[in-house]
Amino acid sequence: MLKQIFIFMTAKKRQNSNLINVVKGFFMNNPGRSLNYKQVSKQLQITNVSEKYEILEAIEELTRQDFLEEAQRGKYRLKSDTGTVIGIMQINPHAIGTVLDENTGREINVYPRYLNKALPGDKVKLRLFAQKKSGFLEGVVVEIIERSQRTIVGTIEISHAFAFLVTDAKIYPYDIFIPLENLHGAKNGQKVIVKIVEWAEKSKNPLGEVVEILGQAGEHNTEMHAILAEFNLPNRFDDHIEKAAEQIPDKIPSEEYKKRRDFRDVLTFTIDPADAKDFDDALSIRKIENDLWEIGVHIADVSYYVKEGSVLDAEAYKRATSVYLVDRVVPMLPEKLSNKVCSLRPNEEKLCFSAVFVVDNDMNIKNEWFGKTIIKSNRRFAYEEAQEIIEKQKGELAEELLTLDRFAKILRQQRMNKGAMAFDKIEVKFKLDAKGKPIGVYFKETKDSNKLIEEFMLLANRKVAEFVGKRKNQQAAKAFVYRIHDEPNPEKLRQFSIFAKQWGFDIKIRSQQQISNSVNQMLEQIRLKPERDILENMAIRAMAKAVYSSKNIGHYGLAFDYYTHFTSPIRRYPDLLVHRLLEKYLNNEKSAHADELELKCKHSSEMEQLAADAERASIKYKQIEYMSDKIGQQFEGFISGMTEWGIFVQLPETKAEGMIPLREMADDFYIFDDEKMEVFGKRNKKRYKMGDRVTIEVIKINLEKRHLDFKMIMGR
């Protein structure tokens, strides 16, 4: 096969870059062997003398790139960095694998040709290559230690003798062969769930078996269920879970009133999205003596209803989070709890766990209190309603809203002064018809009403974490659940600063304050510009991911030394854990076991990532569905990503992303330079970089694979 590849390349005037990739692949598949150019030529079945010398030139070029090393005179081998790494394989939508080295915290990239049959979730062993000048690590899968038990979603294609599962997402870069006897009633064109039953060593494709039929591909409900199944997320509750929820009484027992601080007569309200039904949080405000204000952050007391060790608790832990798709919420808790009993609905008495602060007119905190309460919300605001009152400075509860808005702005400025990042991501939303088809796209931006709620939730989360985490009287801090955010990877940060400079922004990276000031300044300048999304995404990619942990290191992005999640127990399991722990510690009970908490933190972080991936997949599906009638139309966009096989372009009007295959760029032979993250023409030297503005034509749409193909019309 390699000889055929070489002959093909020779017929194409021996493209040097392709030859280098062949030699590179050969050494990667033969790690540890030291070979001279003649031995390599023999293995590649190359006999022509001139072609052998081209092999030698390729070897020498790979040595200059620090990919190979001369083991002994004239003999070369793969240059290994730290040997091998064992970890869990993840594959992104561009079909590039990543494995996290848990010892160093660094990610290793695995390009598609080096996956060697690895699938998402597989436990694999990687052999590392020499570190590139860019600082990024790459590797090749040399062993699959343990196969993931994940099922795979896709569309059935049936011929007279066999069937294939064409997978929905590029995270599964292999089609799955399905013997007809394993279809179990599935018909051509249906969306199904398949499990892999066998993958022979010499077989290109795995063998699969249909385990569930979801429905006809292209139907709205089928596709939403398929997305949930793709990420192993449930779409409903089992009957025994629903039954357990229904048994929870609606009425609050009379003895519970005596145990709680009563806020029923204090002005209290919620501010949420217009279509929300699960109201986690409410704010109360009242003026007290000497120009002081009492502000209460009241959070649904889910821990009162969901007892540790119950079937509801087990289900909530398994799910760990609610999932928000484009047209629905898949809740962590059954509707009886999430939308009724626990939800802080107006004019209903509700049990809460509260953080109450006494502050002066400059938002200096004079006193704080944490404990169980009972409230009765006076008003439910949608964000839009609250925003209108803030902007017009008049309307229902205007004085209270404007006071809270002023306090929120003080809190936000305090965070910025300490080095917090001001990311305000724009949400993509869709107008759907009765059948779920998108008929319009719009963007939801964070405004003052959103920031008001955000700042008081941040305050409550921070103060709860400080209350538990700060050592008192030389006592060791008790075990707790923290929301942590590590410092950014220096190399990723350096790469982002280089990228930002192309747009005229000087990102200083010597200290947290310099980083936050220069990033925030950039974000403010691009707030209303079409390139905002590209630059903001690149900045976010340079940062670490926030996760849950029992080991506190602070939250870099928020510039907090202590931070947790306390404010959304209806939709996040870690918040439920925090409520239980806080209650224990307020009652002076002994510390929980940190190791047990860490396992729960890790699980919650993993489920949070899956939920985010599912949400993005549902958005991408609707973006592409919206573009389905636009083949042949031209749009202006920005280059948002690059790989060795194509350029990705994002369209500002919809934020949909499509790919221009390099092989389809007919004006030249284009090569991807992963060191500089650019594509250049071999003859005309034309270069395309991240963020470049280009004009494209939509030429192909694959809704099942959530994929758009573009053609380059013009670039600059």
C-alpha positions as CSV (number, residue, x, y, z in Angstrom):
1,M,0.0,0.0,0.0
2,L,2.8,2.4,0.9
3,K,4.4,1.6,-2.5
4,Q,1.2,2.6,-4.2
5,I,1.1,5.8,-2.2
6,F,4.7,6.6,-3.3
7,I,3.9,5.9,-7.0
8,F,0.9,8.2,-6.8
9,M,3.1,10.9,-5.3
10,T,5.7,10.4,-8.0
11,A,3.1,10.9,-10.7
12,K,2.1,14.1,-8.9
13,K,5.6,15.4,-9.4
14,R,6.7,13.9,-6.1
15,Q,5.2,16.5,-3.7
16,N,7.9,16.7,-1.0
17,S,5.5,17.4,1.8
18,N,3.6,14.2,1.1
19,L,6.8,12.1,0.9
20,I,7.8,13.5,4.2
21,N,4.5,12.4,5.7
22,V,5.0,8.9,4.3
23,V,8.4,8.6,5.9
24,K,7.1,10.2,9.1
25,G,4.3,7.6,9.2
26,F,6.7,4.8,8.6
27,F,8.9,5.8,11.6
28,M,5.8,6.3,13.8
29,N,4.6,2.8,13.0
30,N,8.1,1.5,13.8
31,P,9.0,3.3,17.1
32,G,12.4,2.3,18.6
33,R,13.9,1.0,15.4
34,S,17.1,2.6,14.0
35,L,17.2,2.5,10.2
36,N,19.2,4.0,7.4
37,Y,17.6,5.4,4.2
38,K,18.3,2.1,2.3
39,Q,16.5,0.0,4.9
40,V,13.5,2.5,4.9
41,S,13.5,2.3,1.1
42,K,13.4,-1.4,1.1
43,Q,10.5,-1.5,3.6
44,L,8.6,0.9,1.3
45,Q,9.5,-1.3,-1.7
46,I,11.4,1.5,-3.4
47,T,14.2,0.3,-5.7
48,N,14.8,3.4,-8.0
49,V,18.1,5.1,-7.0
50,S,16.8,8.6,-7.4
51,E,13.8,7.8,-5.3
52,K,16.0,6.3,-2.6
53,Y,17.8,9.7,-2.4
54,E,14.5,11.4,-2.1
55,I,13.8,9.2,0.9
56,L,17.2,10.3,2.4
57,E,16.3,13.9,1.9
58,A,13.0,13.4,3.7
59,I,14.8,11.7,6.6
60,E,17.2,14.6,6.8
61,E,14.4,17.1,6.8
62,L,12.6,15.2,9.6
63,T,15.8,15.3,11.6
64,R,16.1,19.1,11.1
65,Q,12.5,19.3,12.3
66,D,13.6,17.4,15.5
67,F,11.2,14.6,14.7
68,L,13.9,12.0,14.1
69,E,17.3,11.7,15.7
70,E,20.5,10.1,14.4
71,A,21.0,7.1,16.7
72,Q,24.3,6.1,15.1
73,R,26.1,7.2,11.9
74,G,23.6,7.0,9.0
75,K,20.8,5.4,11.1
76,Y,17.8,7.3,12.3
77,R,14.9,6.7,14.7
78,L,11.8,8.3,16.1
79,K,12.8,10.9,18.6
80,S,10.8,10.3,21.7
81,D,10.1,12.9,24.3
82,T,9.1,11.3,27.6
83,G,8.5,7.8,26.3
84,T,4.9,6.6,26.8
85,V,1.7,8.0,28.3
86,I,-1.4,6.1,29.3
87,G,-4.8,8.0,29.3
88,I,-8.3,8.2,28.0
89,M,-8.7,9.1,24.3
90,Q,-11.0,12.0,23.4
91,I,-11.6,13.0,19.8
92,N,-12.8,16.4,18.8
93,P,-15.2,17.3,15.9
94,H,-12.1,17.8,13.6
95,A,-11.3,14.1,14.2
96,I,-8.1,15.0,16.2
97,G,-7.5,12.9,19.3
98,T,-6.3,14.2,22.6
99,V,-5.1,12.4,25.7
100,L,-4.5,14.1,29.0
101,D,-1.2,13.2,30.7
102,E,-2.4,13.2,34.3
103,N,1.1,13.4,35.7
104,T,2.0,16.7,33.9
105,G,-1.5,18.0,33.1
106,R,-0.5,18.5,29.4
107,E,-2.6,17.4,26.4
108,I,-1.1,15.2,23.7
109,N,-2.5,15.6,20.2
110,V,-3.1,12.5,18.1
111,Y,-3.8,13.1,14.4
112,P,-6.3,10.9,12.6
113,R,-3.7,8.7,10.8
114,Y,-2.1,7.9,14.2
115,L,-5.2,6.9,16.1
116,N,-4.7,3.2,15.1
117,K,-8.3,2.2,15.7
118,A,-8.7,4.1,18.9
119,L,-12.2,5.4,19.8
120,P,-13.5,8.0,22.2
121,G,-13.3,6.8,25.8
122,D,-10.7,4.1,25.0
123,K,-7.9,3.7,27.5
124,V,-4.8,3.9,25.3
125,K,-1.0,3.9,25.5
126,L,0.7,6.6,23.4
127,R,4.3,6.9,22.3
128,L,5.3,10.6,22.3
129,F,7.2,12.3,19.6
130,A,9.8,15.0,20.1
131,Q,8.3,18.2,21.3
132,K,7.7,20.7,18.5
133,K,9.0,24.2,18.5
134,S,5.5,25.4,19.2
135,G,5.5,23.5,22.5
136,F,2.7,21.2,21.6
137,L,3.0,17.5,22.2
138,E,2.0,14.8,19.7
139,G,1.9,11.0,19.9
140,V,0.8,7.8,18.2
141,V,-1.4,5.1,19.7
142,V,0.7,2.0,20.2
143,E,-1.8,0.0,22.3
144,I,-5.5,0.0,23.1
145,I,-5.5,-1.1,26.8
146,E,-9.2,-1.1,27.3
147,R,-12.1,-0.5,25.0
148,S,-14.8,2.0,26.1
149,Q,-18.3,0.6,26.5
150,R,-19.8,3.5,24.8
151,T,-22.5,3.0,22.2
152,I,-22.4,4.8,18.9
153,V,-25.1,6.7,17.1
154,G,-25.5,6.9,13.3
155,T,-27.6,6.2,10.3
156,I,-28.1,2.7,8.8
157,E,-27.2,2.2,5.2
158,I,-28.3,-1.3,3.9
159,S,-27.2,-3.1,0.7
160,H,-28.3,-6.5,-0.4
161,A,-25.6,-8.4,1.6
162,F,-24.6,-6.1,4.5
163,A,-25.1,-2.8,6.3
164,F,-23.0,0.0,7.6
165,L,-23.6,2.5,10.4
166,V,-22.5,5.9,9.1
167,T,-21.6,7.7,12.3
168,D,-23.1,11.1,13.2
169,A,-20.0,12.8,14.5
170,K,-16.4,12.9,13.4
171,I,-15.4,11.9,16.9
172,Y,-16.0,8.4,15.5
173,P,-13.8,8.4,12.4
174,Y,-14.7,4.8,11.3
175,D,-17.9,3.4,9.8
176,I,-19.2,0.3,11.5
177,F,-20.0,-2.9,9.6
178,I,-23.2,-4.5,10.7
179,P,-24.2,-8.0,9.5
180,L,-27.8,-8.2,8.4
181,E,-28.7,-10.5,11.3
182,N,-27.5,-7.8,13.7
183,L,-29.9,-5.1,12.4
184,H,-32.7,-6.3,14.7
185,G,-35.4,-4.6,12.6
186,A,-33.6,-1.5,11.7
187,K,-34.4,-0.1,8.2
188,N,-32.4,1.8,5.7
189,G,-32.1,5.5,6.6
190,Q,-33.0,5.1,10.3
191,K,-31.1,6.6,13.2
192,V,-30.0,3.8,15.6
193,I,-27.7,3.1,18.5
194,V,-25.1,0.5,17.9
195,K,-22.6,-1.3,20.2
196,I,-19.3,-2.7,18.9
197,V,-19.1,-6.4,19.3
198,E,-15.8,-7.2,17.6
199,W,-12.9,-5.5,15.9
200,A,-10.6,-8.0,14.2
201,E,-6.9,-7.0,14.2
202,K,-6.6,-6.9,10.4
203,S,-10.1,-5.5,9.7
204,K,-10.4,-1.8,8.7
205,N,-13.9,-1.5,10.3
206,P,-15.4,-2.8,13.5
207,L,-18.4,-5.1,13.7
208,G,-21.5,-3.7,15.4
209,E,-25.0,-4.7,16.6
210,V,-28.1,-2.5,16.7
211,V,-29.3,-2.1,20.3
212,E,-32.0,0.7,19.8
213,I,-33.9,2.3,16.9
214,L,-34.4,6.0,17.4
215,G,-36.5,6.8,14.4
216,Q,-36.1,8.2,10.9
217,A,-33.0,10.3,10.3
218,G,-33.8,14.0,9.8
219,E,-36.9,14.1,12.0
220,H,-36.4,16.7,14.8
221,N,-37.1,14.5,17.8
222,T,-35.1,11.7,16.4
223,E,-32.1,14.0,15.9
224,M,-32.3,15.4,19.4
225,H,-32.5,12.0,20.9
226,A,-29.6,10.9,18.7
227,I,-27.5,13.7,20.1
228,L,-28.3,12.7,23.7
229,A,-27.5,9.1,22.8
230,E,-24.2,10.1,21.1
231,F,-23.0,11.4,24.4
232,N,-24.5,8.6,26.5
233,L,-27.0,11.0,28.1
234,P,-30.5,9.9,29.0
235,N,-33.7,11.4,27.4
236,R,-36.2,10.4,30.1
237,F,-36.5,9.1,33.6
238,D,-37.3,5.5,34.4
239,D,-40.7,4.9,35.9
240,H,-39.4,4.1,39.4
241,I,-37.6,7.5,39.5
242,E,-40.7,9.4,38.5
243,K,-42.7,7.4,41.1
244,A,-40.2,8.4,43.8
245,A,-40.5,12.0,42.8
246,E,-44.3,11.9,42.8
247,Q,-44.3,10.6,46.4
248,I,-42.7,13.8,47.7
249,P,-45.4,15.9,49.4
250,D,-46.1,19.4,48.0
251,K,-46.9,20.9,51.4
252,I,-44.2,22.0,53.8
253,P,-44.6,20.4,57.3
254,S,-45.5,22.9,60.0
255,E,-42.5,21.9,62.2
256,E,-40.1,23.0,59.4
257,Y,-41.2,26.6,59.7
258,K,-39.8,26.7,63.3
259,K,-36.3,25.6,62.1
260,R,-35.8,28.3,59.6
261,R,-35.2,32.0,59.3
262,D,-38.4,33.6,57.9
263,F,-38.1,35.8,54.9
264,R,-41.7,35.6,53.7
265,D,-42.4,39.2,54.5
266,V,-39.2,40.5,52.9
267,L,-39.4,41.7,49.3
268,T,-38.1,38.8,47.2
269,F,-38.0,38.2,43.4
270,T,-36.5,36.0,40.7
271,I,-34.9,37.0,37.4
272,D,-34.6,34.2,34.8
273,P,-34.9,33.5,31.1
274,A,-38.5,34.1,29.8
275,D,-39.0,30.4,29.1
276,A,-37.5,29.1,32.4
277,K,-39.4,26.9,34.8
278,D,-36.7,25.7,37.1
279,F,-36.0,28.8,39.4
280,D,-32.9,28.0,41.4
281,D,-32.3,31.4,42.9
282,A,-34.1,34.4,44.2
283,L,-32.9,37.8,45.6
284,S,-34.3,39.7,48.6
285,I,-33.5,43.3,49.5
286,R,-34.5,45.6,52.2
287,K,-33.1,48.8,53.7
288,I,-32.2,48.7,57.4
289,E,-30.9,51.3,59.8
290,N,-27.9,53.6,59.3
291,D,-28.0,53.4,55.5
292,L,-27.4,49.7,55.5
293,W,-28.9,47.1,53.1
294,E,-29.7,43.5,53.7
295,I,-29.4,41.4,50.6
296,G,-30.4,37.7,50.6
297,V,-29.3,35.2,48.0
298,H,-31.9,32.4,48.4
299,I,-31.2,29.1,46.8
300,A,-33.7,26.2,46.4
301,D,-33.2,23.7,49.3
302,V,-33.0,20.6,47.1
303,S,-31.1,18.8,49.8
304,Y,-34.2,18.8,52.0
305,Y,-36.1,16.8,49.4
306,V,-33.3,14.7,47.8
307,K,-31.9,12.7,50.7
308,E,-28.4,11.3,50.4
309,G,-28.5,7.6,49.4
310,S,-32.1,7.8,48.0
311,V,-33.0,6.6,44.5
312,L,-33.5,10.3,43.5
313,D,-30.0,11.1,44.8
314,A,-28.4,8.2,42.9
315,E,-30.1,9.3,39.7
316,A,-29.1,13.0,40.2
317,Y,-25.5,11.9,40.8
318,K,-25.5,9.7,37.7
319,R,-26.7,12.6,35.5
320,A,-24.8,15.2,37.5
321,T,-26.3,18.1,35.5
322,S,-29.2,19.2,33.4
323,V,-28.7,19.3,29.7
324,Y,-29.8,22.2,27.6
325,L,-30.5,21.5,24.0
326,V,-31.8,24.0,21.4
327,D,-35.5,23.1,22.1
328,R,-35.6,21.3,25.4
329,V,-34.1,20.8,28.9
330,V,-33.2,17.3,30.0
331,P,-33.3,17.9,33.7
332,M,-31.1,16.4,36.4
333,L,-34.2,16.0,38.6
334,P,-37.8,14.9,37.6
335,E,-40.2,17.7,36.7
336,K,-42.1,17.3,40.0
337,L,-38.9,18.5,41.8
338,S,-37.2,20.7,39.2
339,N,-40.3,22.7,38.0
340,K,-42.6,22.5,41.0
341,V,-41.6,21.6,44.5
342,C,-38.1,23.0,44.5
343,S,-38.6,25.8,41.9
344,L,-38.9,29.2,43.6
345,R,-42.2,30.1,41.9
346,P,-43.9,33.5,42.7
347,N,-46.5,33.6,45.5
348,E,-45.6,30.2,46.8
349,E,-43.8,29.4,50.1
350,K,-40.5,27.7,49.4
351,L,-37.7,26.2,51.4
352,C,-34.2,27.7,50.7
353,F,-30.6,27.6,51.8
354,S,-29.5,31.3,51.9
355,A,-26.5,33.5,52.0
356,V,-27.5,36.8,53.6
357,F,-25.3,39.9,53.5
358,V,-25.5,43.3,55.3
359,V,-23.8,45.9,53.1
360,D,-23.3,49.7,53.1
361,N,-24.0,52.0,50.2
362,D,-20.6,51.2,48.7
363,M,-21.2,47.5,48.8
364,N,-18.8,46.9,51.7
365,I,-19.9,43.7,53.5
366,K,-20.5,44.4,57.2
367,N,-22.0,41.0,58.1
368,E,-22.8,37.7,56.5
369,W,-25.0,34.8,57.5
370,F,-25.6,31.3,56.0
371,G,-28.5,29.0,56.9
372,K,-31.9,27.5,56.1
373,T,-34.7,29.8,55.3
374,I,-38.3,30.0,54.0
375,I,-39.3,32.6,51.4
376,K,-42.2,33.7,49.4
377,S,-41.3,35.3,46.0
378,N,-43.3,38.4,45.2
379,R,-42.4,38.7,41.6
380,R,-41.0,36.7,38.7
381,F,-39.0,38.8,36.2
382,A,-37.8,37.7,32.8
383,Y,-34.3,39.1,32.0
384,E,-35.8,41.3,29.3
385,E,-38.3,42.9,31.8
386,A,-35.6,43.6,34.4
387,Q,-33.4,45.0,31.6
388,E,-36.0,47.5,30.5
389,I,-36.5,48.8,34.0
390,I,-32.7,49.2,34.5
391,E,-32.4,51.0,31.2
392,K,-35.5,53.3,31.6
393,Q,-34.8,53.7,35.4
394,K,-38.5,53.3,36.1
395,G,-41.1,50.6,36.5
396,E,-42.1,47.9,39.0
397,L,-39.6,47.6,41.9
398,A,-37.3,50.1,40.1
399,E,-35.6,51.3,43.3
400,E,-34.7,47.8,44.4
401,L,-33.6,46.7,40.9
402,L,-31.5,49.8,40.4
403,T,-29.9,49.5,43.8
404,L,-28.9,45.9,43.1
405,D,-27.7,46.8,39.7
406,R,-25.4,49.5,41.2
407,F,-24.1,47.0,43.8
408,A,-23.5,44.4,41.0
409,K,-21.5,46.9,39.0
410,I,-19.3,47.6,42.1
411,L,-18.8,43.8,42.6
412,R,-17.8,43.4,38.9
413,Q,-15.4,46.2,39.0
414,Q,-13.8,44.8,42.1
415,R,-13.3,41.5,40.3
416,M,-11.8,43.2,37.2
417,N,-9.4,45.2,39.4
418,K,-8.1,41.9,40.9
419,G,-7.5,40.4,37.5
420,A,-10.7,38.7,36.5
421,M,-11.5,37.9,32.8
422,A,-14.5,39.6,31.2
423,F,-15.7,36.9,28.9
424,D,-19.3,37.5,27.9
425,K,-20.0,34.7,25.4
426,I,-22.8,35.3,22.8
427,E,-25.4,32.5,22.8
428,V,-26.7,31.2,19.4
429,K,-30.5,30.9,19.5
430,F,-33.1,29.6,16.9
431,K,-36.6,30.4,16.0
432,L,-38.2,27.0,15.3
433,D,-41.4,26.1,13.4
434,A,-43.9,23.6,14.7
435,K,-41.8,20.7,13.3
436,G,-38.6,22.0,15.0
437,K,-37.1,23.3,11.8
438,P,-35.1,26.5,12.2
439,I,-36.6,29.5,10.5
440,G,-34.4,32.1,12.0
441,V,-31.1,32.6,14.0
442,Y,-30.5,35.2,16.6
443,F,-27.9,35.9,19.3
444,K,-28.4,36.4,23.0
445,E,-26.0,38.7,24.6
446,T,-25.3,39.3,28.3
447,K,-26.8,42.5,29.5
448,D,-27.0,44.4,32.9
449,S,-29.9,42.3,34.1
450,N,-27.9,39.1,33.5
451,K,-24.8,40.6,35.1
452,L,-26.9,41.6,38.2
453,I,-27.8,38.0,38.9
454,E,-24.4,36.7,37.9
455,E,-22.5,39.0,40.4
456,F,-24.7,38.1,43.3
457,M,-24.4,34.4,42.5
458,L,-20.6,34.8,42.3
459,L,-20.7,36.6,45.7
460,A,-22.6,33.8,47.3
461,N,-20.4,31.1,45.8
462,R,-17.3,32.9,46.9
463,K,-18.4,33.6,50.4
464,V,-19.6,30.1,51.0
465,A,-16.2,28.7,49.8
466,E,-14.4,31.2,52.0
467,F,-16.5,30.3,55.0
468,V,-15.6,26.6,54.7
469,G,-12.1,26.8,53.1
470,K,-10.4,29.6,55.1
471,R,-8.6,28.1,58.1
472,K,-9.8,29.4,61.5
473,N,-7.7,29.4,64.6
474,Q,-5.0,27.2,63.0
475,Q,-7.6,24.5,62.3
476,A,-7.3,22.5,59.2
477,A,-9.9,23.3,56.6
478,K,-12.7,20.7,56.2
479,A,-13.1,18.8,53.0
480,F,-15.2,20.6,50.5
481,V,-16.2,20.9,46.8
482,Y,-14.5,23.7,45.0
483,R,-14.8,25.1,41.5
484,I,-11.3,25.6,40.4
485,H,-9.6,27.1,37.4
486,D,-5.9,26.7,36.8
487,E,-3.5,29.1,35.3
488,P,-3.3,29.0,31.5
489,N,-0.7,26.9,29.7
490,P,2.2,29.3,29.0
491,E,2.6,28.0,25.4
492,K,-1.0,28.3,24.6
493,L,-1.0,31.8,25.9
494,R,2.1,32.7,23.9
495,Q,0.4,31.3,20.7
496,F,-2.7,33.4,21.4
497,S,-0.6,36.5,21.9
498,I,1.0,35.9,18.5
499,F,-2.4,35.4,17.0
500,A,-3.9,38.5,18.6
501,K,-1.0,40.6,17.4
502,Q,-2.0,39.9,13.8
503,W,-5.2,41.8,14.6
504,G,-3.4,44.7,16.2
505,F,-3.7,43.6,19.9
506,D,-0.8,43.5,22.3
507,I,-1.5,40.7,24.8
508,K,0.9,41.0,27.7
509,I,1.5,37.6,29.4
510,R,4.0,38.2,32.2
511,S,1.4,38.4,35.1
512,Q,-2.2,37.7,35.7
513,Q,-3.0,41.4,36.0
514,Q,-1.3,42.1,32.6
515,I,-3.0,39.1,31.0
516,S,-6.5,40.1,32.2
517,N,-6.0,43.8,31.5
518,S,-4.9,43.3,27.9
519,V,-7.4,40.5,27.2
520,N,-10.3,42.6,28.7
521,Q,-9.2,45.6,26.7
522,M,-9.2,43.5,23.5
523,L,-12.6,42.1,24.4
524,E,-14.1,45.5,24.9
525,Q,-12.7,46.8,21.6
526,I,-14.1,43.9,19.5
527,R,-17.5,43.7,21.4
528,L,-19.4,45.0,18.3
529,K,-17.1,43.7,15.6
530,P,-17.6,40.5,13.4
531,E,-14.3,39.1,14.4
532,R,-15.3,39.0,18.1
533,D,-16.3,35.3,18.1
534,I,-13.0,34.2,16.6
535,L,-10.8,36.2,19.0
536,E,-12.9,35.3,22.0
537,N,-12.8,31.6,21.2
538,M,-9.1,31.7,20.7
539,A,-8.6,33.4,24.1
540,I,-10.8,30.9,25.8
541,R,-8.9,28.0,24.2
542,A,-5.7,29.5,25.7
543,M,-7.2,29.2,29.2
544,A,-7.5,26.1,31.3
545,K,-10.9,24.4,31.8
546,A,-12.7,25.0,35.1
547,V,-13.5,21.8,37.0
548,Y,-14.7,20.5,40.3
549,S,-12.2,19.4,42.9
550,S,-11.8,18.8,46.6
551,K,-8.3,20.4,46.3
552,N,-8.5,24.1,46.2
553,I,-6.2,26.1,43.9
554,G,-8.5,29.1,43.4
555,H,-10.2,30.3,40.3
556,Y,-7.9,32.1,37.9
557,G,-10.5,33.4,35.5
558,L,-12.6,35.0,38.3
559,A,-9.6,36.0,40.3
560,F,-11.0,34.3,43.5
561,D,-8.9,32.5,46.0
562,Y,-11.9,30.5,47.1
563,Y,-14.9,29.6,44.9
564,T,-17.6,26.9,44.7
565,H,-21.0,26.3,43.2
566,F,-23.8,26.8,45.7
567,T,-26.4,28.5,43.6
568,S,-27.9,25.9,41.2
569,P,-28.7,22.6,43.0
570,I,-31.8,22.0,40.8
571,R,-29.5,21.5,37.8
572,R,-26.0,20.8,39.2
573,Y,-25.1,17.9,41.5
574,P,-22.0,19.6,42.9
575,D,-24.2,22.4,44.3
576,L,-26.3,19.7,46.0
577,L,-23.1,18.3,47.6
578,V,-22.1,21.8,48.7
579,H,-25.5,22.3,50.4
580,R,-25.1,19.1,52.4
581,L,-21.5,19.9,53.4
582,L,-22.3,23.4,54.4
583,E,-25.2,22.2,56.6
584,K,-22.9,19.6,58.2
585,Y,-20.2,22.3,59.0
586,L,-22.7,24.8,60.2
587,N,-23.8,22.1,62.7
588,N,-20.1,21.6,63.6
589,E,-20.0,18.1,62.3
590,K,-16.8,16.4,61.4
591,S,-15.2,16.7,58.0
592,A,-16.3,14.6,55.0
593,H,-13.8,12.3,53.4
594,A,-11.8,14.2,50.8
595,D,-11.1,11.1,48.6
596,E,-14.8,10.3,48.3
597,L,-15.5,13.9,47.4
598,E,-12.8,14.0,44.8
599,L,-14.3,11.0,43.0
600,K,-17.7,12.8,42.9
601,C,-16.0,15.9,41.7
602,K,-14.3,14.1,38.8
603,H,-17.5,12.4,37.7
604,S,-19.4,15.8,37.9
605,S,-16.7,17.5,35.7
606,E,-16.9,14.7,33.2
607,M,-20.7,14.8,32.9
608,E,-20.6,18.6,32.7
609,Q,-18.3,18.3,29.7
610,L,-20.6,15.7,28.0
611,A,-23.6,18.0,28.6
612,A,-21.7,21.0,27.0
613,D,-20.7,18.8,24.1
614,A,-24.3,17.7,23.5
615,E,-25.5,21.3,23.7
616,R,-22.9,22.4,21.1
617,A,-23.9,19.4,18.9
618,S,-27.6,20.4,19.0
619,I,-26.7,24.0,18.1
620,K,-24.4,22.8,15.2
621,Y,-27.2,20.5,13.9
622,K,-29.6,23.4,13.7
623,Q,-27.0,25.8,12.2
624,I,-26.4,23.3,9.4
625,E,-30.1,22.6,9.0
626,Y,-30.7,26.3,8.7
627,M,-28.1,26.4,5.9
628,S,-29.6,23.5,4.0
629,D,-31.3,25.6,1.4
630,K,-28.3,27.9,0.8
631,I,-26.2,25.7,-1.5
632,G,-24.6,27.9,-4.2
633,Q,-24.8,31.1,-2.1
634,Q,-21.8,33.1,-1.1
635,F,-20.9,34.4,2.3
636,E,-18.1,36.3,4.0
637,G,-16.5,34.6,7.0
638,F,-13.4,34.2,9.1
639,I,-10.9,31.3,9.2
640,S,-11.6,29.6,12.5
641,G,-9.5,26.5,12.3
642,M,-7.0,24.6,10.3
643,T,-5.9,21.0,9.8
644,E,-3.7,19.1,7.3
645,W,-6.7,18.4,5.2
646,G,-8.8,21.6,5.3
647,I,-9.5,25.2,6.4
648,F,-12.5,25.8,8.7
649,V,-14.5,29.0,8.1
650,Q,-17.1,30.5,10.5
651,L,-19.9,32.7,9.1
652,P,-20.8,35.6,11.4
653,E,-24.5,35.7,10.4
654,T,-25.1,32.2,11.9
655,K,-21.8,31.3,13.5
656,A,-22.0,28.1,11.4
657,E,-18.7,26.5,10.6
658,G,-17.8,24.7,7.4
659,M,-14.7,23.3,5.8
660,I,-12.8,24.1,2.6
661,P,-10.9,20.9,1.7
662,L,-7.3,21.7,0.7
663,R,-7.6,19.2,-2.2
664,E,-10.4,21.4,-3.6
665,M,-8.3,24.6,-3.7
666,A,-7.5,24.2,-7.4
667,D,-5.3,27.3,-7.9
668,D,-2.3,25.7,-6.2
669,F,-1.0,22.8,-4.1
670,Y,-1.6,23.9,-0.5
671,I,0.3,22.7,2.5
672,F,-0.6,23.0,6.2
673,D,2.2,24.4,8.4
674,D,1.2,23.3,12.0
675,E,4.1,25.2,13.5
676,K,2.8,28.6,12.2
677,M,-0.8,27.5,12.1
678,E,-1.2,28.6,8.4
679,V,-1.8,27.1,5.0
680,F,0.4,28.2,2.1
681,G,0.5,27.5,-1.7
682,K,3.6,25.7,-2.9
683,R,3.9,27.8,-6.1
684,N,2.2,31.1,-5.5
685,K,3.1,31.3,-1.8
686,K,-0.3,32.6,-1.0
687,R,-0.9,32.2,2.8
688,Y,-4.1,31.8,4.8
689,K,-3.9,32.3,8.6
690,M,-6.3,32.0,11.5
691,G,-8.8,34.9,11.5
692,D,-8.3,35.8,7.9
693,R,-11.4,37.2,6.2
694,V,-12.5,35.1,3.2
695,T,-15.4,34.7,0.9
696,I,-16.8,31.2,0.4
697,E,-19.5,29.4,-1.5
698,V,-21.7,26.7,0.1
699,I,-21.2,23.6,-2.0
700,K,-22.3,20.6,0.1
701,I,-24.3,19.9,3.2
702,N,-24.3,16.7,5.2
703,L,-26.9,17.1,7.9
704,E,-26.4,13.6,9.4
705,K,-22.7,14.2,10.0
706,R,-23.3,17.9,10.9
707,H,-20.9,19.0,8.2
708,L,-20.7,21.9,5.7
709,D,-18.4,22.0,2.7
710,F,-17.3,25.4,1.4
711,K,-15.4,26.5,-1.7
712,M,-12.9,29.4,-1.5
713,I,-14.0,32.3,-3.6
714,M,-11.6,35.0,-2.4
715,G,-9.2,35.6,0.5
716,R,-7.1,38.3,1.8
